[in-house]
């Protein structure tokens, strides 16, 4: 499977993409490792993916993490 950089023919690394709020959403190295990031409307990181492994989080209106899960061991946690 090709990385985004390989698909786009990128040769200048590290390659980065940002959302409209200036938050980094994608990062790729010259040796093919890549990272994806997602954020909620308050800027909390809600998604992280590294070469296919990921974790997800949810936050309450005060910025407290309330939920977490990952792809590595399939665990889900509700945080209070």
VMD Tcl script that draws the C-alpha trace (Angstrom):
set ca {
  {0.00 0.00 0.00}
  {1.40 3.38 -0.99}
  {1.63 6.27 1.45}
  {0.00 9.59 0.63}
  {3.41 11.04 -0.20}
  {4.15 8.22 -2.61}
  {0.76 8.62 -4.30}
  {1.31 12.38 -4.68}
  {4.94 11.99 -5.79}
  {6.25 14.01 -2.82}
  {10.05 14.13 -2.62}
  {10.54 16.91 -0.03}
  {10.15 15.45 3.48}
  {8.87 15.68 6.08}
  {5.52 16.15 4.36}
  {2.76 17.80 6.41}
  {-0.89 18.77 5.96}
  {-2.91 21.13 8.17}
  {-6.60 21.88 8.67}
  {-8.19 25.35 8.45}
  {-7.34 25.97 12.12}
  {-3.63 25.30 11.62}
  {-3.75 21.89 13.31}
  {-1.54 19.22 11.77}
  {-3.68 16.47 10.23}
  {-1.03 14.43 8.41}
  {2.72 13.91 8.77}
  {4.96 11.64 6.71}
  {8.68 10.90 6.91}
  {11.11 10.15 4.11}
  {11.28 6.50 5.21}
  {7.52 5.92 4.79}
  {6.17 6.28 8.33}
  {3.01 8.37 8.51}
  {0.69 9.83 11.13}
  {-2.90 11.07 10.85}
  {-4.58 13.36 13.39}
  {-8.18 14.43 13.97}
  {-9.58 17.12 16.27}
  {-12.95 18.12 17.67}
  {-14.44 21.62 17.42}
  {-12.54 22.65 20.58}
  {-9.12 21.58 19.28}
  {-8.86 18.38 21.35}
  {-7.08 15.58 19.51}
  {-9.74 12.92 18.97}
  {-7.97 10.66 16.50}
  {-4.42 9.47 16.01}
  {-3.24 6.91 13.49}
  {0.30 5.63 13.01}
  {0.98 3.29 10.09}
  {-2.45 1.69 10.50}
  {-2.74 1.53 14.31}
  {-5.12 4.10 15.79}
  {-6.75 5.48 18.91}
  {-9.87 7.61 19.35}
  {-10.95 9.89 22.18}
  {-14.01 11.93 23.10}
  {-14.13 14.96 25.37}
  {-16.82 16.70 27.37}
  {-17.61 20.42 27.06}
  {-14.95 21.18 29.69}
  {-12.14 19.49 27.72}
  {-12.00 16.39 29.93}
  {-11.39 13.12 28.13}
  {-14.46 10.89 28.58}
  {-13.83 8.00 26.20}
  {-10.84 6.22 24.68}
  {-10.37 3.20 22.43}
  {-7.58 1.77 20.30}
  {-7.07 -0.66 17.45}
  {-4.12 -2.49 18.97}
  {-5.93 -4.43 21.67}
  {-9.54 -3.44 20.90}
  {-10.13 -2.01 24.36}
  {-12.62 0.73 25.04}
  {-12.60 2.89 28.15}
  {-15.20 5.24 29.52}
  {-13.47 7.83 31.67}
  {-15.33 9.74 34.36}
}
mol new
graphics top color blue
foreach p $ca { graphics top sphere $p radius 0.5 }
foreach p [lrange $ca 0 end-1] q [lrange $ca 1 end] { graphics top cylinder $p $q radius 0.2 }
display resetview
